[in-house]
């Protein structure tokens, strides 16, 4: 597993993670300290903090097969 990005996401903010190659949401693992939403764009993954009252820490990794 390679770590793509590790960051803190403030309340109501988003984190953009650049896609390496032809990846999809099924190819990543997200570890977070709270609730989040994930969207996929052609060039990146968008992770939004869904907590109402606090920042969260997120680590995005590639999935090993």
C-alpha positions in Angstrom: 0.0 0.0 0.0 1.3 3.4 -1.0 0.1 6.5 0.8 -1.3 9.0 -1.8 -2.0 11.8 0.6 -2.4 12.5 4.4 -3.9 15.7 5.6 -6.2 17.4 8.0 -9.5 18.7 6.5 -11.1 21.7 8.3 -14.9 21.9 8.8 -16.8 22.2 5.5 -13.6 22.0 3.4 -12.4 19.5 0.8 -9.2 17.7 -0.1 -8.2 17.0 -3.7 -6.1 13.9 -4.3 -4.5 13.6 -7.7 -5.2 10.2 -9.5 -2.1 8.3 -10.4 -3.0 6.7 -13.7 -6.3 4.9 -14.3 -7.5 4.6 -10.7 -11.1 4.5 -9.5 -12.7 4.9 -6.0 -12.6 1.1 -5.7 -8.8 1.2 -5.9 -8.2 3.3 -2.8 -8.6 2.9 1.0 -9.5 6.0 3.1 -8.8 6.1 6.8 -10.4 9.0 8.6 -11.1 10.3 12.1 -14.7 11.3 11.2 -17.4 11.2 8.6 -16.5 12.2 5.0 -17.9 12.1 1.5 -16.0 10.9 -1.6 -16.5 12.1 -5.2 -14.5 11.1 -8.3 -13.5 13.4 -11.0 -11.5 12.5 -14.2 -8.3 13.9 -12.7 -8.7 13.5 -8.9 -10.6 12.2 -6.0 -12.5 14.8 -3.9 -12.9 14.1 -0.2 -15.2 16.4 1.8 -15.4 16.7 5.6 -18.9 15.7 6.5 -18.5 16.5 10.3 -20.6 19.4 11.5 -18.4 20.5 14.4 -14.7 19.4 13.9 -11.8 18.9 11.6 -10.9 15.4 10.5 -7.6 13.7 9.6 -7.6 11.6 6.4 -5.1 9.2 5.0 -5.6 8.0 1.4 -3.9 4.7 0.4 -3.8 2.5 -2.7 -5.4 -0.9 -2.4 -3.2 -3.9 -2.7 -4.5 -6.9 -4.7 
